[in-house]
Structure formats: C-alpha cells, structure tokens
C-alpha cells in the first residue's frame, strides 16, 4: 500500500500548511495588527493563455484578504472556517462532498446572519483555500457531487469494482468527482474516440441508437458545464488511451464556452488547467455553418438575446479564440443573430443526429480544433 | 388687516395714509403730558381745548390711528415716496375729521374685534392672557423686579371663563388704574423707540372691553404699589362712546401681596389644546423669558409651574433715536420739518442716532445741500437728495443697547427645559442690524433628536408597559395599545402587524419577548412619524410668542426658503424642514413690524429675512456637523459590531487549526480590534455636552453690520 503512505504524507503536508497559515494570522493579531492572507487571484485578469502549451494558466497576481476590513471580514472568517472543516476531514481520514462541507460549516451568527447562506457562497471560499495552500480539492478530502455519465467500449476499475461501460443499461456509468488513478484505472479499451456532449437528452438518443457500438466510441454527457471529474477523466482517456475527443454542444456562446473550458481550462480553475485541459479537443458542432450544411429549417432557430450577444463578444476577445476560424465561427453566429440547440437536429428526423449528422461530420473531419 | 374693515370704517380714521414710522418718534396725542404737543399731523381733529386732556374726551386723532395701524402704512410705501403730500392731506383730514370726530374709537373696536385678536372665543382667551402677561412682564422689568406671574383660567358656565393674571410688579397708582385698564390707547409704549412687548397700549383695555361686551361683567383690578400703601380694588366698565372708564367699585382691600397687580376678566372664551393652545403660549413665554417664573392653572385644573432659569433681569433696553440707514423718505421729511434746529447738519445730528458732525457734513456734501440750510425750509428735491446720500455714508450701527437679546446660553437652556430630552441643542445670537432705521437682532435656537424622535424610556423590560405607560392587563392587546398617546386603530393595526402578535391576545398573557417586540415596533413607528412631521417652530418677537399666522410671518418664510437638505435635514420642496427638530427664532427690535394689529406675524423686510436666514444657517451648520458625526459614529459602531460578529467563529477555527485555545485567541482578536479601531477607522465618541455652545460671549457685541464676515455666500441657493 505504497499509495496509502504517500497519501498520508500528503495529508500531513497539507495539515501543516494550514496550521502555518493559521499561526501566522494569530501572531499578527497578537501584535495588534491586521492579518492578511495572500490568495492567488482567480479571475480573467489573472489568467494567462499559454500559447505554447495551449491552455490557460493562472498568473501570479495575488489578492489580499484582511480581517479588519468591513468588506472582507466575513470572507476572512469563512476561509478559516472552511480550513478547520477540512482539517477535521483530514484528521478522521474521511472524504465528503462539498455540499456536506457547506452544511458542516453553516450555522447562524448573530441577528439571523449565517456563516454561509448557500453553497454558492462556500464553494468559492473552498477554491480560495485550494489555491492559497496549493492543495487540490481531493487532497482536502473533498469531492463535488457526481455529474456526467458515460457508456462505450471501455472497461474500468473504480475503487476495486470492475465496470464494463458497454453494459450500463440506459443510465450509463456515473462519473465520480475524483477519477485519479488511485480511484479509477482503465482496463480494456477498444474505442476509437470519445464523444462528449452537454445534453443528457442527446446522449440518451445516441445510447438508444447504440451509436457508440456502431461507431466504436465512448460517449459522455456532462449535463451542461463539465465538472472537474468529467474533465479529468476525458483528459486521462485522451492522454493514456490516445483517444481524440469530439465535443458536441449547443450552437450558442455558452456551448462554445463549454468547449473552451474542456480545451483550455477555465478562468476560475486556471490552476488546474495543467492536469485537465485537452488542447486537442475537437469542436464537432453545432457549428453556425451547420444550419446551411444540413439544411435545417429556420423555424428551429432561436434569436440571440442581449446576454447571448454580450457573451459572444466577450468570448471573441479571449486570446485563445483569437484564431481566424474561431472568429469566423463566432462572427457567423453574430451575423445570423440566431442560436441552435442540439435537439434542433431532430427537425430532420428523430435519428438524424446518429445516422446522418455525426457520421458525416466525423467522416469528413468537419470539426474545429 | 384693512381687508377686514369696511371702507366706511377706514374713512373714519384716516383719509390718506401717513407714513407710519413718521409717527413713531413723535409724542402721541393721547397722553397725559402737561406740555402740549408741538405741531403734530393731527391738529385738525381735536379742538385745542381738549388737547391736554384728550383721553377724557373719548374722541380720537389721526396720529393715534396712525400709530395704531403702523403696520398698515408699511405696506403702502407709495405714500411715503411722495415728498409733498402734506398740504393736500391736511385739508382732507381736516375735512373728514370735522365730520366724524364724534365717532368713538372704542365703538370702532367693538365692531372690529378681529383687528385686536378677538375674532373667536378661543382667540379671545389667548389674546386676553397674552396682553395681561405682556403688561406684567414689562411692568416688572421696568421696575427692576424679577417677574413672578400667576395665571389662572377658571371655567364658568355658558362658555364663559374668568381669566386671572397676577404679578409681583410695582403696582399702579390709584388714579391711573381706570385709565390704564378701561381706556383704549392709554399707555406710554407706542410713542417711544424702545424694545418692549406691547407697543400700543391698547391690549389690556381691549381685553376688558371684549369681556364687557360678551358677559356684561366689569373688569376687576387689584393693585398695590408697596407695603406701606393700601391695595386698591376697582371694578371697571368702559364707556364705549366716550372711550372712558366707568368706575363701578373703588375700594381699599386687604391683600397679602406687598406689591403687584391682579387683573380679573370674565369673558366668553374657549380653551383649545394643541400648538396654538394657551399652555403652549405660556410654555413658550417661559422659554423667551428665562428670568420669569410662571404659575399656571389651566381650565382643566392642571397646575403647571415654569421655574426661573435666570436669576438676573435682562438688561433694560434703551430708548434711542432712529438710525439714518433705512429711514424712509416720509419719516425724513417729517423729522427735518419738525426739528427745532436751525441748520440741517444739526438736525441730522440730533434727530438721528450715530450721526456725528463729520457724518452730517458728509451727508450734506454728498447731497449738495449746504449744512447751514434751515431744515424747515428745505425743498422736496433737497430732502430727496439727502435721502439718497444717507445710504452712501458709512455710519456706525445703532447702539446695541437698544435691543436686548435673550442670549445664547439662556436661549438654549430655556429651550432645553421646555423641549426636554433632545440630543442636540444649539443657539445663536446675531449682532444688531438695522431695518428702516430700527435696530433689531435675531436669535435662533435648535433642538434635535432624542425624545423628539420618539425615543422614549419604555420602563423596566419586565414590565407590561410601552413608552413607559403600563398596559391594562385585563384588556386585549389591541384595546390596550389604543390607550397609548397618539395611537389610533390604524396605528395599532400597523404596529401589531409588524410584530405578528395577535391583537386579541390578553396583555397579561404577553411574553417578555413580545413586549420587547412591541416596544421596538413603537419606536420605529414613532421615529417614522417624527421623521415625516414638520419641524416645530417657535416664533418670538420681543420675547412674546407668536402662535397664529404662521404662514404670513417673515420667520416662517426664512425657515422655508432656506435649503435645509444641505444641512442633512429633510425638507419637502418649498416647505418647512421635517424631522425631530424644533426651531426657535427670536426677533428683537425697538419696533417690531407686525403684519397686522393683532401682532401675530413679522412683516417681510429683506434685512430681517436675511438676518433670520444667517442665524438659521449658523445653527444649521452646527447641526449638520453634529448629524454627520452622529451618522459616522453609528456607522463605526456598526462596523465594530460587524467584526465582533465574526470573531467567535474565526477564533474557534484558528484554534482548531493550531491547537490553541479559542478563548485566548478570541481575547487576542478583541484586543486587536480595539487597537485597530482606534487607530484607523473609528472616530472618538461624540461628547454631547462639549458640542453645545456654552455662553453668549459675542451676542452683546456692538459690531459694524457692514463688516461682519459671513463667509458663506454660496449658501442657500435653490428657491
């Protein structure tokens, strides 16, 4: 059990980092000072697109979080509240969900104020802690709720259980939040590529049509924006099994951004890009040009709203979308002023996507990279 | 005021307006002065034979009305502009006078009660008390006695009341009593230029007359001038046709008062509460006269006592001659024509105050009038030239001794005694200024916040009380809350809705926490009420409270025209400021320009408005400093509590991470908070006492009105 020892060591390391951080704060209080925690900034301004490796890295900008500041006091307290909860998990050697963490740390302060009102408040604080002490979520004994399902020509072992992804019924294999090698190992893999889509409905259609069998692939649905587990799993399949990754998303700025995150990493979690980004991920569709190519009726289009247009303009400005073909794709969307959902393909027949659209696109290498 | 008289009535009095101030410095006709008056305007009306003893005749003269209606003419400057109206006027006046001289002034007033403030039963009660109290205060001060005044209103049947006002003044000699009390226009105040409460000597006799007209009862006077003198008791009726006293009783009585006067008048009267009540009037009188002690029994039988705040009498205001700045043309004409001096320069020097030989020469030179000209022979053009030259010459302000302020400290203390529990008081006395040759000064005091904001002591947390008032334990909550002052069904419903407590719940079944909720609901309600209620305004003219005609008064106008928002006080457009605020303005002058004879509103003179505005601004500036400090303090307290809210969790977490003790770390952070708070963002506590002005050191200074720095010209803009 060499891994176990390694993990214990890692736990020790992380506990020590948290202890040091806390002690430094206590010392500054002792000097009647205003303690500050230096937190690497997770924002667009601190995201650097690394042209060489082709993914987003976190820059070296820091934000300072002090206690004696009326706008920061609560966050400061929350940061250490989360840290102490993580310490507790490490101490008892248990792993829990970030949802659990939220409930572990939520309680009422004076006058009806809560430490956290909802999870959307505690999640960023956890991310702050991750980047501050340089520990990954799983190293803090935390995981996100499972999100994303998978079927295909693959056999894997999850915590010692062998899973055959060829016989997962209609539901598929639920992708866990932690898919590191100590949890998930790949066994037999015959697939030629991986197809990842944002829509569960589309995934089900393809699963029912046994698309993965016919085309010898692995199909993953992410239910919207991809979770860390899905991204890490895709990255491992891409890297270890050398499978190309095709991405199928709605034809709107949000769909494009899902692709962008898979490919380059997210701005928010730029520190994890290195082990998650798939620079060679292929954008299969829906492309703005698909409407003409596949003769989709205009009735299935949806007009872009103001938010969509704003998001599209923002994305056009990201350095990693700076290439001509991407600008063309985005410009086409802006010009046509419409968006398309994956389901729009069904206007040409219920299995149009599995029998015509996808095979043609893949056969013709009609994708953007 | 003239609107209320018919044209016929007016014609009885004056045919053509004579400039009002013209009469002020001139001795009035109706006085018992052995020296016959020199040429007054009024000669035509009264036969010479009557002159020395005019009051006995009961007829009136134009000069008298002229004074009486002083304010009327102020509104008609056109008459004053005319430099040579005298010939024509005299003829006309003579003509009318010969026709009408048998008409009695008493009769006129009997028909026109509203002119003197007797237009309703409620008003009559107020005016009667007011006139009697004014007289008492003036008499005491003239005699150098600290006034102690007893006011008692006794309700009788059929809408009648008996007003009794007694003072510890010098008393009145027996012979004078009938004239003073039962003869209109008998008095010594209106022909002198000096700050005093009454100005015409018409009030108390008018009150007696009103009483007589409404009840048929005589006025009862008791007066004693000293311990070695007997007390005289009179019952007086008034002969309205002849304006003469009819003595019903005249006797010597036993009176255990060493000196003083007691007036009893029975009249048709109505007692009302509220801001225009007699109670309010006497309370304000006490504020305006901190040296006076007042005992008051109202018609309900409540006994109120306003103790003395100051143990010293205010300085006696001096009589002065008019100041040249602001003198009207008509008045100038009159003064020059009547001057006994042979040279213009001498006239200027002696008829006016603050005119030195050098200044007189300067005026003449500027006007191109030889200093040696005989003033009686000046042409209209020459007088006009002098009139135009006067404002161009720098002349020292009128002697400050002519007007007496209440003083900043007494003003503030007086206000603080009457408006208790405010958080902030400020007062300012301005230096004397001049309007139309009359010195005047303005004082302002403000009270803000605290109990004015509805913050009250609710009593012990364990008591079943709200606002310190015990709730009836047997009642339902809704019924019990109705007993609170100012609460009606709507308010109770709102209050209960806020707390979520059932209105049908019995008071005795209330939990402590529910009582606390009710109290805080009451507080927020009261605060909201206070914040949207107009400021309370106390107007004083020569220490006399003005309760009526709020909107017509220069004081109100100055308050409304000021931009209070700039000082952090809410104010609807063009309205009075709102909030837990009391604004007190005292206008003191040798001659208060009332808008009407009932003396309820100060006329709108630019100089007066400006001074009131400046005084208000000085106080408002202090208020705004205090308000912003208060806001800051509140914010910093909140900030501190914000940190304190997070300290327990922070110290527990830090302790868990390091293995330390939460208690120790908590203490460490608390200490750091103190240190940190002091160092950086939390201002020192406001010392309320220190923020109050402590004296009136500069209120008596006699400074040049033209050179006083204002430094805030940008102030007050809009409107």
HADDOCK unambig.tbl for C-alpha pairs under 7 A between the chains (distance, minus, plus):
assign (segid A and resid 18 and name CA) (segid B and resid 657 and name CA) 6.74 0.50 0.50
assign (segid A and resid 19 and name CA) (segid B and resid 657 and name CA) 5.22 0.50 0.50
assign (segid A and resid 19 and name CA) (segid B and resid 658 and name CA) 5.21 0.50 0.50
assign (segid A and resid 22 and name CA) (segid B and resid 654 and name CA) 5.55 0.50 0.50
assign (segid A and resid 22 and name CA) (segid B and resid 657 and name CA) 6.38 0.50 0.50
assign (segid A and resid 22 and name CA) (segid B and resid 658 and name CA) 6.48 0.50 0.50
assign (segid A and resid 23 and name CA) (segid B and resid 658 and name CA) 6.25 0.50 0.50
assign (segid A and resid 29 and name CA) (segid B and resid 668 and name CA) 6.18 0.50 0.50
assign (segid A and resid 29 and name CA) (segid B and resid 669 and name CA) 5.70 0.50 0.50
assign (segid A and resid 29 and name CA) (segid B and resid 672 and name CA) 5.85 0.50 0.50
assign (segid A and resid 30 and name CA) (segid B and resid 668 and name CA) 5.85 0.50 0.50
assign (segid A and resid 32 and name CA) (segid B and resid 671 and name CA) 6.90 0.50 0.50
assign (segid A and resid 32 and name CA) (segid B and resid 672 and name CA) 4.15 0.50 0.50
assign (segid A and resid 32 and name CA) (segid B and resid 675 and name CA) 6.46 0.50 0.50
assign (segid A and resid 32 and name CA) (segid B and resid 676 and name CA) 6.94 0.50 0.50
assign (segid A and resid 33 and name CA) (segid B and resid 672 and name CA) 6.38 0.50 0.50
assign (segid A and resid 70 and name CA) (segid B and resid 639 and name CA) 6.53 0.50 0.50
assign (segid A and resid 73 and name CA) (segid B and resid 643 and name CA) 6.49 0.50 0.50
assign (segid A and resid 74 and name CA) (segid B and resid 646 and name CA) 6.47 0.50 0.50
assign (segid A and resid 77 and name CA) (segid B and resid 646 and name CA) 6.34 0.50 0.50
assign (segid A and resid 77 and name CA) (segid B and resid 649 and name CA) 6.78 0.50 0.50
assign (segid A and resid 77 and name CA) (segid B and resid 650 and name CA) 4.94 0.50 0.50
assign (segid A and resid 80 and name CA) (segid B and resid 650 and name CA) 6.57 0.50 0.50
assign (segid A and resid 80 and name CA) (segid B and resid 653 and name CA) 5.71 0.50 0.50
assign (segid A and resid 80 and name CA) (segid B and resid 654 and name CA) 6.65 0.50 0.50
assign (segid A and resid 81 and name CA) (segid B and resid 650 and name CA) 6.74 0.50 0.50
assign (segid A and resid 81 and name CA) (segid B and resid 653 and name CA) 5.29 0.50 0.50
assign (segid A and resid 84 and name CA) (segid B and resid 653 and name CA) 5.30 0.50 0.50
assign (segid A and resid 84 and name CA) (segid B and resid 656 and name CA) 6.07 0.50 0.50
assign (segid A and resid 84 and name CA) (segid B and resid 657 and name CA) 5.71 0.50 0.50
assign (segid A and resid 87 and name CA) (segid B and resid 657 and name CA) 6.89 0.50 0.50
assign (segid A and resid 109 and name CA) (segid B and resid 645 and name CA) 6.69 0.50 0.50
assign (segid A and resid 110 and name CA) (segid B and resid 645 and name CA) 6.43 0.50 0.50
